[in-house]
Amino acid sequence: MAGSLGSDINALMQGGLADWLAGQNDMRESAKKQATSRWVWGAVILMPLLAFVWFSPAPTQLSMLLTAAGIAGAGYWGYRPIAAATQAIKAGINAAIAAGYGLTYAAEVEPGPEFEAARTYGLLPGYERSNFEDRWFGPLEGHDFDLYECHLEEQRGSGKNRRWVTVFRGPVIRMSFGRTFHSTTLLERAGKHRKWLGLGGASDHVSFEGHRLDRVDQVHPAFGETFALYSDDQVEARVLVHPTYVEHLLRLESAFEARELRALFSQGQVIIAIEAGDLFESGGMDAGKDHENAARAARQFGALAGLALAINQNERGRVLEENPEVSDDL
């Protein structure tokens, strides 16, 4: 199955994943019992302490804060065994899916140069806090491939209304391209960069840390309404982003509930960022949902792998021809 775009979850289950999951039932039960024990002990310890707080002359607001903090702390302490078990099961399922494609899965991620490039060229928004997880990497259809989930947040509001807000959540993909190129080309949703005061349509050029990219006109009738293309090489940009597969990009993007897709072609690689929410959550404490959870994660990854290959110049025709349903697999 390695290298296939159609990772069959039933084949994975029959290939040993089902037996491995069955072996995790004892861990699940142990985690549940440990969580219950911790919650009981938390209540035993908290009840007299909270009684002292509420019946002392302490201010009411302070009593409420201490109560909330105590309950939250006890809840977190009790939930930790369940969280650890869920993460272990998720890692096992996702590793099996990755192996089906000849890839490696890692729960922890250290973002590489592609993340900085995505930030520099506007594929990702500004942020104050970041988290990365679920990395899938290795050779995919003969191309160096790397995918991981990215969660970016920033603080908004002031005073009591100060809060963390998600500004981006979804996969970041890096893949070596199917042909040699030396230009830098940016593919994004239309309307992000407008002329001064928004007059006259899309901007004629954009600049990122002093690197100017000029707008590239496309002949595809739907392209200009949906996507904008900027590059420092007009001819090469039209080869890299050929209008005949714009329909496929639109269909693949719709598989992620019409959230934005952005791509950067640079230094022989394509970097893709997709706002697609939280993916690959295949772990759980309900053994009866293992097959469903694993199948959903496999479909999600299959759609993303198909998208990366569809954008890749040398592979896109075969991939789209052989996998017209890939966008419906999410």
Contacts in CASP RR format, 6 or more apart in sequence:
PFRMAT RR
TARGET T0000
AUTHOR 0000-0000-0000
METHOD contacts of the structure
MODEL  1
MAGSLGSDINALMQGGLADWLAGQNDMRESAKKQATSRWVWGAVILMPLL
AFVWFSPAPTQLSMLLTAAGIAGAGYWGYRPIAAATQAIKAGINAAIAAG
YGLTYAAEVEPGPEFEAARTYGLLPGYERSNFEDRWFGPLEGHDFDLYEC
HLEEQRGSGKNRRWVTVFRGPVIRMSFGRTFHSTTLLERAGKHRKWLGLG
GASDHVSFEGHRLDRVDQVHPAFGETFALYSDDQVEARVLVHPTYVEHLL
RLESAFEARELRALFSQGQVIIAIEAGDLFESGGMDAGKDHENAARAARQ
FGALAGLALAINQNERGRVLEENPEVSDDL
1 7 0 8 1.000
1 8 0 8 1.000
1 11 0 8 1.000
1 12 0 8 1.000
1 100 0 8 1.000
1 101 0 8 1.000
2 99 0 8 1.000
2 100 0 8 1.000
2 101 0 8 1.000
2 102 0 8 1.000
3 100 0 8 1.000
3 101 0 8 1.000
3 102 0 8 1.000
3 140 0 8 1.000
3 141 0 8 1.000
4 100 0 8 1.000
4 101 0 8 1.000
5 302 0 8 1.000
5 305 0 8 1.000
5 306 0 8 1.000
5 309 0 8 1.000
5 319 0 8 1.000
5 322 0 8 1.000
5 323 0 8 1.000
5 326 0 8 1.000
6 302 0 8 1.000
6 323 0 8 1.000
7 97 0 8 1.000
7 100 0 8 1.000
7 101 0 8 1.000
7 298 0 8 1.000
7 301 0 8 1.000
7 302 0 8 1.000
9 97 0 8 1.000
9 291 0 8 1.000
9 294 0 8 1.000
9 295 0 8 1.000
9 298 0 8 1.000
12 96 0 8 1.000
12 97 0 8 1.000
12 100 0 8 1.000
12 294 0 8 1.000
12 298 0 8 1.000
13 291 0 8 1.000
13 294 0 8 1.000
16 96 0 8 1.000
17 92 0 8 1.000
17 93 0 8 1.000
17 96 0 8 1.000
17 294 0 8 1.000
20 92 0 8 1.000
20 96 0 8 1.000
21 89 0 8 1.000
21 93 0 8 1.000
21 287 0 8 1.000
21 290 0 8 1.000
22 287 0 8 1.000
24 85 0 8 1.000
24 88 0 8 1.000
24 89 0 8 1.000
24 287 0 8 1.000
25 287 0 8 1.000
27 85 0 8 1.000
27 88 0 8 1.000
28 85 0 8 1.000
28 89 0 8 1.000
28 285 0 8 1.000
28 287 0 8 1.000
30 81 0 8 1.000
30 85 0 8 1.000
31 81 0 8 1.000
31 82 0 8 1.000
31 84 0 8 1.000
31 85 0 8 1.000
31 285 0 8 1.000
32 81 0 8 1.000
32 82 0 8 1.000
32 285 0 8 1.000
34 78 0 8 1.000
34 81 0 8 1.000
35 78 0 8 1.000
35 79 0 8 1.000
35 80 0 8 1.000
35 81 0 8 1.000
35 82 0 8 1.000
38 74 0 8 1.000
38 75 0 8 1.000
38 77 0 8 1.000
38 78 0 8 1.000
38 80 0 8 1.000
38 81 0 8 1.000
39 74 0 8 1.000
39 75 0 8 1.000
39 78 0 8 1.000
42 74 0 8 1.000
42 75 0 8 1.000
42 77 0 8 1.000
42 78 0 8 1.000
43 74 0 8 1.000
45 74 0 8 1.000
46 70 0 8 1.000
46 71 0 8 1.000
46 74 0 8 1.000
50 66 0 8 1.000
50 67 0 8 1.000
50 70 0 8 1.000
53 63 0 8 1.000
53 66 0 8 1.000
53 67 0 8 1.000
54 63 0 8 1.000
54 67 0 8 1.000
58 66 0 8 1.000
82 285 0 8 1.000
85 284 0 8 1.000
85 285 0 8 1.000
86 283 0 8 1.000
86 284 0 8 1.000
86 285 0 8 1.000
87 107 0 8 1.000
87 283 0 8 1.000
89 282 0 8 1.000
89 283 0 8 1.000
89 284 0 8 1.000
89 290 0 8 1.000
90 107 0 8 1.000
90 280 0 8 1.000
90 281 0 8 1.000
90 282 0 8 1.000
90 283 0 8 1.000
90 284 0 8 1.000
91 105 0 8 1.000
91 107 0 8 1.000
92 105 0 8 1.000
93 282 0 8 1.000
93 283 0 8 1.000
93 290 0 8 1.000
93 293 0 8 1.000
93 294 0 8 1.000
93 297 0 8 1.000
94 105 0 8 1.000
94 107 0 8 1.000
94 134 0 8 1.000
94 136 0 8 1.000
94 280 0 8 1.000
94 282 0 8 1.000
94 297 0 8 1.000
95 104 0 8 1.000
95 105 0 8 1.000
96 294 0 8 1.000
97 105 0 8 1.000
97 282 0 8 1.000
97 294 0 8 1.000
97 297 0 8 1.000
97 298 0 8 1.000
97 301 0 8 1.000
98 104 0 8 1.000
98 105 0 8 1.000
98 136 0 8 1.000
98 301 0 8 1.000
99 105 0 8 1.000
101 136 0 8 1.000
101 140 0 8 1.000
101 301 0 8 1.000
101 305 0 8 1.000
102 138 0 8 1.000
102 139 0 8 1.000
102 140 0 8 1.000
103 136 0 8 1.000
103 137 0 8 1.000
103 138 0 8 1.000
103 139 0 8 1.000
103 140 0 8 1.000
103 145 0 8 1.000
104 136 0 8 1.000
104 137 0 8 1.000
104 138 0 8 1.000
105 134 0 8 1.000
105 135 0 8 1.000
105 136 0 8 1.000
106 135 0 8 1.000
106 137 0 8 1.000
107 133 0 8 1.000
107 134 0 8 1.000
107 135 0 8 1.000
108 132 0 8 1.000
108 133 0 8 1.000
108 135 0 8 1.000
109 132 0 8 1.000
109 133 0 8 1.000
109 134 0 8 1.000
109 135 0 8 1.000
109 148 0 8 1.000
109 149 0 8 1.000
110 132 0 8 1.000
111 132 0 8 1.000
111 148 0 8 1.000
111 150 0 8 1.000
111 172 0 8 1.000
114 146 0 8 1.000
114 172 0 8 1.000
114 174 0 8 1.000
114 269 0 8 1.000
114 271 0 8 1.000
115 124 0 8 1.000
115 150 0 8 1.000
115 172 0 8 1.000
117 123 0 8 1.000
117 264 0 8 1.000
117 266 0 8 1.000
117 271 0 8 1.000
118 124 0 8 1.000
118 172 0 8 1.000
118 264 0 8 1.000
118 271 0 8 1.000
118 273 0 8 1.000
119 126 0 8 1.000
120 208 0 8 1.000
120 209 0 8 1.000
121 184 0 8 1.000
121 186 0 8 1.000
121 208 0 8 1.000
121 264 0 8 1.000
121 266 0 8 1.000
122 186 0 8 1.000
122 188 0 8 1.000
122 208 0 8 1.000
122 262 0 8 1.000
123 172 0 8 1.000
123 188 0 8 1.000
123 262 0 8 1.000
123 263 0 8 1.000
123 264 0 8 1.000
123 271 0 8 1.000
123 272 0 8 1.000
123 273 0 8 1.000
124 150 0 8 1.000
124 152 0 8 1.000
124 168 0 8 1.000
124 172 0 8 1.000
124 273 0 8 1.000
125 152 0 8 1.000
125 167 0 8 1.000
125 168 0 8 1.000
126 152 0 8 1.000
126 154 0 8 1.000
126 167 0 8 1.000
127 152 0 8 1.000
127 153 0 8 1.000
127 154 0 8 1.000
127 167 0 8 1.000
127 168 0 8 1.000
128 153 0 8 1.000
128 154 0 8 1.000
128 155 0 8 1.000
129 152 0 8 1.000
129 153 0 8 1.000
129 154 0 8 1.000
129 164 0 8 1.000
130 150 0 8 1.000
130 151 0 8 1.000
130 152 0 8 1.000
130 153 0 8 1.000
131 150 0 8 1.000
131 151 0 8 1.000
132 148 0 8 1.000
132 149 0 8 1.000
132 150 0 8 1.000
132 151 0 8 1.000
133 148 0 8 1.000
133 149 0 8 1.000
133 151 0 8 1.000
134 148 0 8 1.000
134 149 0 8 1.000
134 279 0 8 1.000
134 280 0 8 1.000
135 146 0 8 1.000
135 147 0 8 1.000
135 148 0 8 1.000
136 145 0 8 1.000
136 146 0 8 1.000
136 147 0 8 1.000
136 148 0 8 1.000
136 301 0 8 1.000
137 145 0 8 1.000
137 146 0 8 1.000
137 147 0 8 1.000
138 144 0 8 1.000
138 145 0 8 1.000
138 146 0 8 1.000
139 145 0 8 1.000
140 175 0 8 1.000
140 305 0 8 1.000
140 308 0 8 1.000
140 309 0 8 1.000
141 309 0 8 1.000
141 315 0 8 1.000
141 319 0 8 1.000
143 175 0 8 1.000
143 176 0 8 1.000
143 177 0 8 1.000
143 178 0 8 1.000
143 309 0 8 1.000
143 312 0 8 1.000
143 315 0 8 1.000
144 174 0 8 1.000
144 175 0 8 1.000
144 176 0 8 1.000
145 173 0 8 1.000
145 174 0 8 1.000
145 175 0 8 1.000
145 176 0 8 1.000
145 305 0 8 1.000
145 308 0 8 1.000
146 173 0 8 1.000
146 174 0 8 1.000
146 175 0 8 1.000
147 171 0 8 1.000
147 172 0 8 1.000
147 173 0 8 1.000
147 174 0 8 1.000
147 301 0 8 1.000
147 304 0 8 1.000
147 305 0 8 1.000
147 308 0 8 1.000
148 171 0 8 1.000
148 172 0 8 1.000
149 169 0 8 1.000
149 170 0 8 1.000
149 171 0 8 1.000
149 172 0 8 1.000
149 278 0 8 1.000
149 279 0 8 1.000
149 280 0 8 1.000
150 168 0 8 1.000
150 169 0 8 1.000
150 170 0 8 1.000
150 171 0 8 1.000
150 172 0 8 1.000
150 273 0 8 1.000
151 166 0 8 1.000
151 168 0 8 1.000
151 169 0 8 1.000
151 170 0 8 1.000
151 278 0 8 1.000
152 166 0 8 1.000
152 167 0 8 1.000
152 168 0 8 1.000
152 169 0 8 1.000
153 164 0 8 1.000
153 165 0 8 1.000
153 166 0 8 1.000
153 167 0 8 1.000
154 164 0 8 1.000
154 165 0 8 1.000
154 167 0 8 1.000
155 162 0 8 1.000
155 163 0 8 1.000
155 164 0 8 1.000
155 165 0 8 1.000
156 162 0 8 1.000
156 163 0 8 1.000
156 165 0 8 1.000
157 163 0 8 1.000
168 273 0 8 1.000
168 275 0 8 1.000
169 275 0 8 1.000
169 276 0 8 1.000
169 277 0 8 1.000
169 278 0 8 1.000
170 273 0 8 1.000
170 274 0 8 1.000
170 275 0 8 1.000
170 276 0 8 1.000
170 277 0 8 1.000
170 278 0 8 1.000
170 279 0 8 1.000
171 272 0 8 1.000
171 273 0 8 1.000
171 274 0 8 1.000
171 276 0 8 1.000
171 279 0 8 1.000
171 304 0 8 1.000
172 271 0 8 1.000
172 272 0 8 1.000
172 273 0 8 1.000
173 270 0 8 1.000
173 271 0 8 1.000
173 272 0 8 1.000
173 273 0 8 1.000
173 274 0 8 1.000
173 304 0 8 1.000
173 307 0 8 1.000
173 308 0 8 1.000
174 269 0 8 1.000
174 270 0 8 1.000
174 271 0 8 1.000
174 272 0 8 1.000
175 269 0 8 1.000
175 270 0 8 1.000
175 272 0 8 1.000
175 308 0 8 1.000
175 309 0 8 1.000
175 312 0 8 1.000
176 268 0 8 1.000
176 269 0 8 1.000
177 240 0 8 1.000
177 265 0 8 1.000
177 268 0 8 1.000
177 269 0 8 1.000
177 270 0 8 1.000
177 312 0 8 1.000
177 313 0 8 1.000
178 312 0 8 1.000
178 313 0 8 1.000
178 314 0 8 1.000
178 315 0 8 1.000
179 313 0 8 1.000
179 314 0 8 1.000
180 268 0 8 1.000
181 236 0 8 1.000
181 239 0 8 1.000
181 240 0 8 1.000
181 265 0 8 1.000
181 268 0 8 1.000
182 233 0 8 1.000
182 236 0 8 1.000
182 268 0 8 1.000
183 231 0 8 1.000
183 232 0 8 1.000
183 233 0 8 1.000
183 236 0 8 1.000
183 237 0 8 1.000
183 240 0 8 1.000
183 265 0 8 1.000
184 211 0 8 1.000
184 213 0 8 1.000
184 231 0 8 1.000
184 232 0 8 1.000
184 233 0 8 1.000
184 264 0 8 1.000
184 265 0 8 1.000
184 266 0 8 1.000
184 267 0 8 1.000
185 213 0 8 1.000
185 216 0 8 1.000
185 229 0 8 1.000
185 230 0 8 1.000
185 231 0 8 1.000
185 232 0 8 1.000
185 233 0 8 1.000
185 236 0 8 1.000
185 237 0 8 1.000
185 240 0 8 1.000
185 241 0 8 1.000
185 264 0 8 1.000
185 265 0 8 1.000
185 266 0 8 1.000
186 206 0 8 1.000
186 213 0 8 1.000
186 229 0 8 1.000
186 230 0 8 1.000
186 231 0 8 1.000
186 262 0 8 1.000
186 263 0 8 1.000
186 264 0 8 1.000
186 265 0 8 1.000
187 227 0 8 1.000
187 228 0 8 1.000
187 229 0 8 1.000
187 241 0 8 1.000
187 262 0 8 1.000
187 263 0 8 1.000
187 264 0 8 1.000
187 265 0 8 1.000
188 227 0 8 1.000
188 228 0 8 1.000
188 230 0 8 1.000
188 260 0 8 1.000
188 262 0 8 1.000
188 263 0 8 1.000
189 226 0 8 1.000
189 227 0 8 1.000
189 228 0 8 1.000
189 260 0 8 1.000
189 261 0 8 1.000
189 262 0 8 1.000
190 202 0 8 1.000
190 224 0 8 1.000
190 225 0 8 1.000
190 226 0 8 1.000
190 227 0 8 1.000
190 228 0 8 1.000
191 201 0 8 1.000
191 202 0 8 1.000
191 228 0 8 1.000
192 228 0 8 1.000
193 202 0 8 1.000
193 203 0 8 1.000
193 206 0 8 1.000
193 228 0 8 1.000
193 230 0 8 1.000
194 200 0 8 1.000
194 201 0 8 1.000
194 202 0 8 1.000
194 203 0 8 1.000
195 201 0 8 1.000
195 202 0 8 1.000
195 203 0 8 1.000
195 204 0 8 1.000
202 215 0 8 1.000
202 228 0 8 1.000
203 215 0 8 1.000
204 214 0 8 1.000
204 215 0 8 1.000
205 212 0 8 1.000
205 213 0 8 1.000
205 214 0 8 1.000
205 215 0 8 1.000
205 230 0 8 1.000
206 212 0 8 1.000
206 213 0 8 1.000
206 215 0 8 1.000
206 230 0 8 1.000
207 213 0 8 1.000
211 232 0 8 1.000
212 232 0 8 1.000
213 230 0 8 1.000
213 231 0 8 1.000
213 232 0 8 1.000
214 230 0 8 1.000
214 231 0 8 1.000
214 232 0 8 1.000
214 234 0 8 1.000
215 228 0 8 1.000
215 229 0 8 1.000
215 230 0 8 1.000
216 229 0 8 1.000
216 230 0 8 1.000
216 231 0 8 1.000
216 234 0 8 1.000
216 237 0 8 1.000
216 238 0 8 1.000
216 241 0 8 1.000
218 224 0 8 1.000
218 227 0 8 1.000
218 229 0 8 1.000
218 238 0 8 1.000
218 241 0 8 1.000
218 243 0 8 1.000
218 246 0 8 1.000
219 243 0 8 1.000
220 243 0 8 1.000
220 244 0 8 1.000
220 246 0 8 1.000
222 246 0 8 1.000
222 247 0 8 1.000
222 250 0 8 1.000
223 229 0 8 1.000
223 243 0 8 1.000
223 246 0 8 1.000
226 246 0 8 1.000
226 250 0 8 1.000
227 246 0 8 1.000
227 249 0 8 1.000
229 237 0 8 1.000
229 241 0 8 1.000
231 237 0 8 1.000
237 265 0 8 1.000
239 313 0 8 1.000
240 265 0 8 1.000
240 313 0 8 1.000
241 265 0 8 1.000
242 313 0 8 1.000
245 310 0 8 1.000
245 311 0 8 1.000
245 316 0 8 1.000
245 317 0 8 1.000
245 320 0 8 1.000
248 310 0 8 1.000
248 316 0 8 1.000
248 320 0 8 1.000
248 327 0 8 1.000
249 261 0 8 1.000
249 310 0 8 1.000
249 311 0 8 1.000
251 327 0 8 1.000
252 261 0 8 1.000
252 303 0 8 1.000
252 306 0 8 1.000
252 307 0 8 1.000
252 310 0 8 1.000
252 326 0 8 1.000
252 327 0 8 1.000
253 259 0 8 1.000
253 260 0 8 1.000
253 261 0 8 1.000
253 274 0 8 1.000
254 327 0 8 1.000
255 303 0 8 1.000
255 326 0 8 1.000
255 327 0 8 1.000
255 328 0 8 1.000
255 329 0 8 1.000
255 330 0 8 1.000
256 274 0 8 1.000
256 275 0 8 1.000
256 276 0 8 1.000
256 303 0 8 1.000
256 330 0 8 1.000
257 276 0 8 1.000
259 274 0 8 1.000
259 275 0 8 1.000
259 276 0 8 1.000
259 277 0 8 1.000
260 274 0 8 1.000
260 275 0 8 1.000
261 272 0 8 1.000
261 273 0 8 1.000
261 274 0 8 1.000
261 307 0 8 1.000
262 272 0 8 1.000
262 273 0 8 1.000
262 274 0 8 1.000
263 270 0 8 1.000
263 271 0 8 1.000
263 272 0 8 1.000
263 273 0 8 1.000
263 311 0 8 1.000
264 270 0 8 1.000
264 271 0 8 1.000
264 272 0 8 1.000
270 308 0 8 1.000
270 311 0 8 1.000
270 312 0 8 1.000
272 307 0 8 1.000
272 308 0 8 1.000
272 311 0 8 1.000
274 304 0 8 1.000
274 307 0 8 1.000
279 297 0 8 1.000
279 300 0 8 1.000
279 301 0 8 1.000
279 304 0 8 1.000
280 297 0 8 1.000
280 300 0 8 1.000
280 301 0 8 1.000
281 293 0 8 1.000
281 297 0 8 1.000
282 293 0 8 1.000
282 294 0 8 1.000
282 296 0 8 1.000
282 297 0 8 1.000
283 290 0 8 1.000
283 293 0 8 1.000
284 290 0 8 1.000
284 293 0 8 1.000
299 329 0 8 1.000
299 330 0 8 1.000
300 329 0 8 1.000
300 330 0 8 1.000
302 326 0 8 1.000
302 329 0 8 1.000
303 326 0 8 1.000
303 327 0 8 1.000
303 329 0 8 1.000
303 330 0 8 1.000
306 319 0 8 1.000
306 323 0 8 1.000
306 326 0 8 1.000
307 326 0 8 1.000
309 315 0 8 1.000
309 316 0 8 1.000
309 319 0 8 1.000
310 316 0 8 1.000
310 317 0 8 1.000
310 319 0 8 1.000
310 320 0 8 1.000
310 326 0 8 1.000
312 319 0 8 1.000
319 326 0 8 1.000
END
